Amino acid sequence: MSHTRIIGSIMLLLASGAALAQGNNDLIAASQAGASPLYFQPAANTALVSPGAFYNEKECAPRNGLPAFFKKAAAGKPLLIGFIGGSITQGNAGYRPQTLRYIQAMYPGTDIKALNAGVSGTGTDLGACRVKEQLLQHRPDLVFVEFAVNGAYAEGMEGIVRQVKKSGAEVCLIYTITGAHTKIYAAGKVPENVAGLEKIAAHYGVPSIHLGMEASMLEQQGRLLWKGAAGDTAGHILFSTDGVHPLDAGGNLYAAAIARGMEKIKKEKPTGGNKQLPAPVFADNWEDAGMYAPRDIAVFSKGWEPVIIQQFAPWFPQIEKASTPGESFTFRFRGTGFGIFDVGGPEAGQVTIEVNGKSMQVQPPLVPGTQVYRLAEGDSLPVNRFNVYCNNRYRGQHQFFTLPSGDYTVTIRLSGRKADKRTILGPEQVDDITKHPEKYDQTVLYLGRILIKGTLQLNGNR
């Protein structure tokens, strides 16, 4: 690794203006930033939540329960819990540390560790690619999966569930919400996106917990403000300042729902059921998705430089950097899609894609709200890795491309065409690009992982 360049501390500066004034999807995308340490323990000031007096029979569906987890916990054996999701999982206020502290309090004296595989602004498509490397290789006993507000892509969720169950771990789906969902829950209904995920949970007999029911009731009663200015707590609980990401009080409500769910699952007798993995709901689910260190599977042209970017090291111990147009990497696979998990920033450039020697054009997303795009033959218009959220900040980002089932050789090449970054940023985000135009007048790709939906056909150079 002596040849590897270490980039110490790229500052993560929050984008201002337009990027902060968008809808829920934009808020989620804008939350993308650096990586968190994988292993964690609750901080000393993490709240120990109480299940409280709230009760709704539909809040938690135990189904086949978590018998192996609770049996091992009762025996006092060491436990490992994994959390995978988006920004609400990655952040420290959302629910994750409070949940771990509560479970630790359920079994005092038992060694219980946990993994944080939250990646802000991403959904089940990337989650299905990440789950093996970031969680399952560490052999967790239980995995909580949170992706309801990040597209709720059911095919990806099924892929995660199938991978977790095949690993021998148990799984529990947890459903966070946005402000638009509170009135649905208050009316005794379930949001459409959550209903789709519930079909997956029911098919596999895995427990699920609706985290937003109590908050929805409190809002209906005038005791909770879903979105407000920081410090606006007069006479009510302030859930969030942006309508998506909970403050401490909101995250404590989410964690209390999980506490109630865990107590219910522990007490109720599982419904049983066949332990064999059933046939999938979706034939094209993401069970075969994975992500790979680029040098393990691809052949690179000579101009790439291995670098380490410290705040992304938990995800990418080494990043492949190209800054000269024409530099490329090539890999082969059999399957239905591929993608890249990279680092965006001011210098991010554009890439072109060739599949089996043919130039490809990116088509609209396969499923709105996801980063799953279609490809079609045609003049290879560049795929831009710079976007409105790259204003003086660096962020983890990904893009996935689907294909008909087949054998493929893919070449991704750094394009010499430069995007109009000033126009992309918009009139409210011109301060940094005006002061430091040289920072943006570059064409760089920081490649962290290659994503594959299928099986590999080649080991590349190292």
C-alpha positions as CSV (number, residue, x, y, z in Angstrom):
1,M,0.0,0.0,0.0
2,S,3.0,2.3,-0.1
3,H,1.9,3.5,-3.5
4,T,-1.5,4.5,-2.2
5,R,-2.1,8.2,-1.7
6,I,-3.9,9.1,1.5
7,I,-6.3,12.1,1.4
8,G,-6.7,13.2,5.0
9,S,-9.8,15.2,5.6
10,I,-11.9,16.4,2.8
11,M,-14.3,18.8,4.5
12,L,-17.9,17.9,4.3
13,L,-19.7,21.3,4.0
14,L,-23.4,21.3,3.9
15,A,-24.9,22.6,0.7
16,S,-27.0,25.7,1.1
17,G,-29.9,27.3,-0.7
18,A,-31.7,25.2,-3.3
19,A,-30.4,21.8,-2.0
20,L,-31.9,22.5,1.4
21,A,-35.3,23.7,0.2
22,Q,-36.4,20.7,-1.7
23,G,-39.0,17.9,-1.1
24,N,-38.5,14.7,0.8
25,N,-36.6,12.9,-1.9
26,D,-34.2,15.8,-2.3
27,L,-33.8,16.1,1.5
28,I,-32.8,12.4,1.5
29,A,-30.4,12.8,-1.4
30,A,-28.9,15.9,0.2
31,S,-28.2,13.9,3.4
32,Q,-25.6,11.8,1.6
33,A,-22.2,12.4,3.0
34,G,-19.3,10.4,4.5
35,A,-19.2,7.0,6.1
36,S,-19.8,6.1,9.8
37,P,-17.7,3.6,11.7
38,L,-19.1,0.1,11.3
39,Y,-19.1,-1.1,14.9
40,F,-20.7,1.1,17.5
41,Q,-21.9,1.3,21.0
42,P,-24.4,3.8,22.4
43,A,-22.9,7.1,23.7
44,A,-23.0,7.8,27.4
45,N,-25.8,10.3,26.9
46,T,-28.0,8.0,24.7
47,A,-31.5,7.9,26.1
48,L,-32.8,4.7,27.5
49,V,-36.3,4.7,26.1
50,S,-39.4,3.3,27.7
51,P,-42.0,1.3,25.8
52,G,-44.5,3.7,27.3
53,A,-48.3,3.3,27.4
54,F,-49.0,3.6,23.7
55,Y,-50.7,0.6,22.2
56,N,-51.9,-0.3,18.7
57,E,-52.3,-4.0,17.8
58,K,-51.1,-3.3,14.3
59,E,-47.9,-1.5,15.3
60,C,-45.9,-4.8,15.4
61,A,-46.6,-8.1,13.6
62,P,-44.4,-10.8,15.3
63,R,-45.2,-13.5,12.6
64,N,-42.5,-16.2,13.0
65,G,-40.7,-14.1,15.6
66,L,-37.0,-14.0,16.4
67,P,-36.6,-17.3,18.3
68,A,-32.9,-17.9,17.7
69,F,-32.0,-14.4,18.8
70,F,-34.1,-14.5,22.0
71,K,-32.9,-18.1,22.8
72,K,-29.2,-17.0,22.5
73,A,-29.9,-13.8,24.5
74,A,-31.6,-15.8,27.3
75,A,-28.5,-18.0,27.5
76,G,-26.3,-15.0,28.0
77,K,-24.3,-15.7,24.8
78,P,-22.6,-12.8,22.9
79,L,-24.9,-11.2,20.3
80,L,-24.3,-9.1,17.2
81,I,-27.0,-6.9,15.8
82,G,-26.9,-5.3,12.4
83,F,-28.7,-2.1,11.3
84,I,-29.1,-1.4,7.6
85,G,-30.9,1.6,6.1
86,G,-30.6,5.2,4.9
87,S,-29.8,8.4,6.7
88,I,-32.3,7.7,9.6
89,T,-30.3,4.6,10.3
90,Q,-26.9,6.2,9.8
91,G,-27.5,9.2,12.0
92,N,-27.2,9.1,15.8
93,A,-30.6,10.7,16.5
94,G,-32.8,8.5,14.4
95,Y,-33.4,5.3,16.5
96,R,-30.3,3.1,16.2
97,P,-28.3,3.9,19.3
98,Q,-31.4,4.1,21.5
99,T,-32.6,0.7,20.2
100,L,-29.3,-0.9,21.0
101,R,-29.2,0.6,24.5
102,Y,-32.7,-0.8,25.1
103,I,-31.9,-4.3,24.0
104,Q,-28.7,-4.2,26.1
105,A,-30.9,-3.2,29.1
106,M,-33.2,-6.2,28.3
107,Y,-30.2,-8.5,28.8
108,P,-27.8,-6.8,31.3
109,G,-24.4,-8.5,31.5
110,T,-24.7,-10.0,28.0
111,D,-22.1,-8.9,25.5
112,I,-24.2,-7.2,22.8
113,K,-22.4,-5.4,19.9
114,A,-23.8,-3.7,16.9
115,L,-23.1,-2.7,13.3
116,N,-24.1,0.5,11.6
117,A,-24.6,-0.1,7.8
118,G,-26.7,3.0,7.3
119,V,-25.8,4.9,4.1
120,S,-27.6,8.3,3.8
121,G,-29.8,8.9,0.8
122,T,-29.8,5.3,-0.5
123,G,-32.5,2.6,-0.8
124,T,-32.9,-1.1,-1.1
125,D,-31.2,-1.4,-4.5
126,L,-27.8,-0.3,-3.0
127,G,-28.8,-2.0,0.3
128,A,-29.0,-5.4,-1.4
129,C,-25.6,-4.8,-2.9
130,R,-24.1,-3.8,0.4
131,V,-25.6,-6.2,2.9
132,K,-23.2,-9.0,2.5
133,E,-20.0,-7.0,2.7
134,Q,-21.1,-4.5,5.4
135,L,-23.2,-6.9,7.6
136,L,-23.4,-10.5,6.8
137,Q,-19.7,-11.3,6.6
138,H,-19.6,-10.4,10.3
139,R,-22.2,-13.0,11.1
140,P,-24.9,-11.0,12.9
141,D,-27.6,-12.7,14.9
142,L,-30.3,-10.1,14.0
143,V,-30.6,-7.5,11.3
144,F,-33.0,-4.5,11.4
145,V,-33.8,-3.2,7.9
146,E,-35.0,0.4,7.5
147,F,-35.7,1.7,4.0
148,A,-39.4,2.7,3.9
149,V,-38.7,6.4,3.2
150,N,-35.9,5.7,0.7
151,G,-38.0,4.5,-2.2
152,A,-39.3,1.3,-0.6
153,Y,-38.2,-0.7,-3.6
154,A,-39.8,-4.1,-2.9
155,E,-37.6,-6.1,-5.3
156,G,-34.5,-4.8,-3.4
157,M,-36.1,-5.4,0.0
158,E,-36.8,-9.0,-1.0
159,G,-33.2,-9.4,-2.0
160,I,-32.0,-8.1,1.4
161,V,-34.4,-10.4,3.2
162,R,-33.4,-13.5,1.2
163,Q,-29.7,-12.8,1.7
164,V,-30.1,-12.3,5.4
165,K,-32.1,-15.4,5.9
166,K,-29.7,-17.5,3.8
167,S,-26.9,-16.3,6.1
168,G,-28.6,-17.8,9.1
169,A,-29.4,-14.4,10.7
170,E,-32.9,-13.3,11.7
171,V,-34.4,-10.2,10.3
172,C,-37.0,-7.5,11.4
173,L,-38.3,-4.9,9.0
174,I,-38.9,-1.4,10.5
175,Y,-40.9,1.3,8.8
176,T,-40.0,5.0,9.3
177,I,-42.3,7.7,7.8
178,T,-42.4,11.2,6.4
179,G,-44.9,13.9,7.3
180,A,-47.2,12.9,4.5
181,H,-47.7,9.5,6.2
182,T,-48.9,10.8,9.6
183,K,-52.5,11.4,8.5
184,I,-52.6,8.0,6.9
185,Y,-51.6,6.3,10.1
186,A,-53.9,8.5,12.2
187,A,-56.8,7.3,10.0
188,G,-55.9,3.7,10.8
189,K,-54.4,2.9,7.4
190,V,-51.0,2.0,6.2
191,P,-49.0,4.0,3.6
192,E,-48.9,2.4,0.2
193,N,-45.1,2.1,0.2
194,V,-45.2,0.3,3.5
195,A,-48.0,-2.0,2.4
196,G,-45.7,-3.2,-0.4
197,L,-43.0,-4.0,2.1
198,E,-45.5,-5.7,4.4
199,K,-46.2,-8.2,1.6
200,I,-42.5,-9.2,1.7
201,A,-42.5,-9.5,5.5
202,A,-45.7,-11.7,5.5
203,H,-44.3,-13.9,2.7
204,Y,-41.2,-14.7,4.7
205,G,-42.8,-14.7,8.1
206,V,-40.5,-12.0,9.4
207,P,-41.5,-9.5,12.1
208,S,-42.2,-5.9,11.2
209,I,-42.7,-2.7,13.3
210,H,-44.4,0.5,12.2
211,L,-42.3,3.2,13.9
212,G,-44.5,6.2,13.2
213,M,-47.9,5.2,14.7
214,E,-47.4,6.9,18.1
215,A,-46.0,10.1,16.5
216,S,-48.9,10.2,14.1
217,M,-51.4,10.0,17.1
218,L,-49.5,12.7,19.0
219,E,-49.6,15.0,16.0
220,Q,-53.3,14.4,15.6
221,Q,-53.8,15.3,19.3
222,G,-51.8,18.5,18.9
223,R,-49.0,17.2,21.1
224,L,-46.4,16.8,18.5
225,L,-45.1,19.1,15.7
226,W,-43.8,17.0,12.8
227,K,-41.7,19.8,11.3
228,G,-40.6,23.1,12.9
229,A,-37.7,25.4,13.7
230,A,-35.1,24.1,16.1
231,G,-36.1,25.0,19.7
232,D,-39.8,25.3,18.8
233,T,-41.0,23.0,21.6
234,A,-43.6,25.2,23.3
235,G,-46.3,22.8,24.4
236,H,-45.4,20.0,22.1
237,I,-42.7,17.5,21.0
238,L,-40.7,18.7,18.0
239,F,-40.1,15.6,15.8
240,S,-37.9,17.1,13.1
241,T,-36.7,20.3,11.4
242,D,-37.0,19.0,7.9
243,G,-39.9,16.6,7.9
244,V,-37.8,13.5,7.4
245,H,-34.9,13.2,9.8
246,P,-35.8,12.9,13.5
247,L,-34.4,15.0,16.2
248,D,-33.6,13.3,19.5
249,A,-37.2,13.4,20.7
250,G,-38.4,12.0,17.4
251,G,-35.8,9.3,17.3
252,N,-36.8,8.3,20.9
253,L,-40.4,7.8,19.7
254,Y,-39.1,5.6,16.9
255,A,-36.9,3.6,19.3
256,A,-39.8,3.3,21.8
257,A,-41.9,1.6,19.0
258,I,-39.0,-0.9,18.5
259,A,-38.9,-1.5,22.3
260,R,-42.6,-2.3,22.3
261,G,-42.1,-4.5,19.3
262,M,-39.2,-6.4,20.8
263,E,-41.2,-7.0,24.0
264,K,-44.2,-8.2,22.0
265,I,-42.1,-10.5,19.8
266,K,-40.3,-11.9,22.8
267,K,-43.6,-12.7,24.6
268,E,-45.8,-14.0,21.8
269,K,-45.5,-17.5,20.6
270,P,-44.2,-17.5,17.0
271,T,-46.7,-18.7,14.4
272,G,-44.1,-21.3,13.2
273,G,-44.0,-22.1,9.6
274,N,-41.5,-23.8,7.2
275,K,-38.0,-22.8,7.9
276,Q,-37.1,-23.4,4.2
277,L,-36.8,-20.3,2.2
278,P,-39.9,-20.0,0.1
279,A,-40.1,-19.2,-3.6
280,P,-39.5,-15.5,-4.2
281,V,-42.3,-13.0,-4.6
282,F,-40.4,-11.3,-7.4
283,A,-38.5,-13.4,-9.9
284,D,-36.2,-10.4,-10.5
285,N,-35.5,-9.7,-6.8
286,W,-32.0,-8.6,-5.8
287,E,-30.9,-11.8,-4.0
288,D,-27.9,-12.1,-6.3
289,A,-26.7,-8.4,-5.8
290,G,-23.3,-7.6,-4.4
291,M,-20.6,-5.0,-4.4
292,Y,-16.9,-5.6,-5.0
293,A,-13.6,-3.9,-4.6
294,P,-12.8,-2.6,-8.1
295,R,-9.3,-4.2,-8.3
296,D,-10.7,-7.6,-7.4
297,I,-12.9,-7.9,-10.5
298,A,-11.9,-5.3,-13.1
299,V,-9.0,-4.6,-15.4
300,F,-7.9,-0.9,-15.3
301,S,-6.0,1.3,-17.7
302,K,-2.7,2.6,-16.5
303,G,-3.7,6.1,-15.4
304,W,-5.6,5.1,-12.2
305,E,-4.3,6.1,-8.8
306,P,-5.2,4.2,-5.6
307,V,-6.1,6.7,-2.8
308,I,-7.5,6.5,0.7
309,I,-10.1,9.2,1.7
310,Q,-10.4,9.0,5.5
311,Q,-14.0,9.9,5.9
312,F,-15.1,7.2,3.4
313,A,-12.6,4.5,4.6
314,P,-15.3,2.5,6.5
315,W,-17.0,1.9,3.1
316,F,-14.0,2.0,0.8
317,P,-10.6,1.1,2.4
318,Q,-9.1,2.0,-1.0
319,I,-10.6,4.2,-3.8
320,E,-9.5,4.1,-7.4
321,K,-9.1,7.7,-8.7
322,A,-8.9,8.7,-12.4
323,S,-8.4,12.3,-13.5
324,T,-7.4,12.0,-17.2
325,P,-10.2,11.6,-19.8
326,G,-10.0,8.2,-21.5
327,E,-9.0,6.3,-18.5
328,S,-11.2,3.2,-18.2
329,F,-11.9,0.0,-16.3
330,T,-13.5,-3.2,-17.7
331,F,-15.3,-6.1,-16.0
332,R,-17.4,-9.1,-17.0
333,F,-20.4,-10.7,-15.4
334,R,-23.5,-12.8,-16.1
335,G,-26.7,-11.2,-14.8
336,T,-29.1,-8.4,-15.2
337,G,-27.4,-5.2,-14.1
338,F,-24.3,-3.3,-12.8
339,G,-23.5,0.0,-11.2
340,I,-20.9,2.1,-9.4
341,F,-20.7,3.3,-5.8
342,D,-18.5,6.3,-5.9
343,V,-17.7,9.6,-4.2
344,G,-19.2,12.8,-5.6
345,G,-17.7,16.2,-5.1
346,P,-16.8,19.5,-6.8
347,E,-14.3,17.9,-9.2
348,A,-16.5,14.9,-10.2
349,G,-16.7,14.4,-13.9
350,Q,-18.7,12.3,-16.4
351,V,-18.3,8.8,-17.7
352,T,-19.4,6.8,-20.7
353,I,-20.6,3.2,-20.8
354,E,-19.9,0.5,-23.3
355,V,-21.6,-2.9,-23.0
356,N,-20.3,-5.8,-25.2
357,G,-18.5,-3.2,-27.3
358,K,-21.5,-1.0,-28.0
359,S,-22.1,2.5,-26.7
360,M,-25.0,2.9,-24.3
361,Q,-27.4,5.6,-23.4
362,V,-29.0,5.9,-20.0
363,Q,-32.8,5.9,-20.0
364,P,-35.2,7.1,-17.3
365,P,-35.3,5.2,-14.0
366,L,-36.8,1.8,-14.0
367,V,-38.6,2.6,-10.8
368,P,-39.2,6.3,-9.9
369,G,-37.5,7.3,-6.7
370,T,-34.6,4.8,-7.1
371,Q,-31.2,5.0,-8.7
372,V,-32.0,2.0,-11.0
373,Y,-31.8,3.1,-14.6
374,R,-32.3,1.4,-17.9
375,L,-29.7,1.2,-20.7
376,A,-30.3,1.3,-24.5
377,E,-27.9,1.2,-27.4
378,G,-27.1,4.6,-28.8
379,D,-24.5,7.4,-28.9
380,S,-22.9,7.3,-25.5
381,L,-24.0,10.4,-23.8
382,P,-21.9,10.9,-20.6
383,V,-23.3,9.9,-17.2
384,N,-22.7,12.8,-14.9
385,R,-21.3,12.1,-11.5
386,F,-21.6,15.8,-10.5
387,N,-25.0,17.1,-9.2
388,V,-26.6,19.8,-7.2
389,Y,-25.5,18.2,-3.9
390,C,-21.8,18.4,-4.8
391,N,-21.6,22.1,-3.8
392,N,-18.4,22.3,-1.8
393,R,-19.0,18.9,-0.2
394,Y,-18.2,15.3,-0.8
395,R,-20.8,12.5,-0.7
396,G,-21.3,8.8,-1.2
397,Q,-23.5,8.2,-4.2
398,H,-24.4,5.4,-6.6
399,Q,-26.1,4.6,-9.9
400,F,-27.3,1.2,-11.2
401,F,-28.0,0.1,-14.7
402,T,-30.3,-2.7,-15.7
403,L,-30.0,-5.1,-18.7
404,P,-31.8,-8.2,-20.0
405,S,-30.3,-11.4,-18.5
406,G,-27.1,-12.3,-20.3
407,D,-23.3,-12.3,-20.4
408,Y,-21.7,-8.9,-20.5
409,T,-18.4,-7.1,-20.8
410,V,-18.7,-3.6,-19.5
411,T,-16.2,-0.7,-20.0
412,I,-16.7,2.5,-18.1
413,R,-14.5,5.4,-19.4
414,L,-13.9,8.9,-18.0
415,S,-15.3,11.3,-20.5
416,G,-13.5,14.5,-21.7
417,R,-16.8,16.3,-21.9
418,K,-17.4,18.7,-19.0
419,A,-20.8,19.4,-17.5
420,D,-22.1,22.9,-16.9
421,K,-21.6,22.7,-13.2
422,R,-22.6,26.3,-12.5
423,T,-26.0,25.7,-14.2
424,I,-26.4,22.4,-12.3
425,L,-25.8,24.2,-9.0
426,G,-28.3,26.9,-9.7
427,P,-28.2,30.6,-8.9
428,E,-28.4,30.1,-5.1
429,Q,-25.2,27.9,-5.0
430,V,-22.7,30.0,-7.0
431,D,-20.5,31.3,-4.1
432,D,-18.0,28.5,-3.9
433,I,-17.7,27.8,-7.6
434,T,-17.2,31.6,-8.2
435,K,-14.4,31.8,-5.5
436,H,-12.7,28.5,-6.5
437,P,-13.5,27.8,-10.2
438,E,-10.3,25.6,-10.4
439,K,-11.8,23.2,-7.9
440,Y,-14.8,22.5,-10.2
441,D,-12.9,22.7,-13.5
442,Q,-11.8,19.1,-13.3
443,T,-12.9,15.7,-14.5
444,V,-12.4,13.1,-11.7
445,L,-13.9,9.8,-10.8
446,Y,-13.5,8.4,-7.3
447,L,-14.6,4.7,-7.6
448,G,-15.3,2.9,-4.4
449,R,-17.1,-0.2,-5.4
450,I,-18.5,-1.9,-8.5
451,L,-22.1,-3.2,-8.1
452,I,-23.2,-6.4,-9.8
453,K,-26.6,-8.1,-10.0
454,G,-25.6,-11.5,-11.1
455,T,-22.3,-13.6,-11.0
456,L,-18.8,-12.5,-11.8
457,Q,-17.0,-13.9,-14.9
458,L,-13.5,-12.5,-14.4
459,N,-10.8,-11.6,-11.8
460,G,-8.9,-8.5,-12.9
461,N,-5.5,-7.2,-12.2
462,R,-4.4,-5.9,-8.8
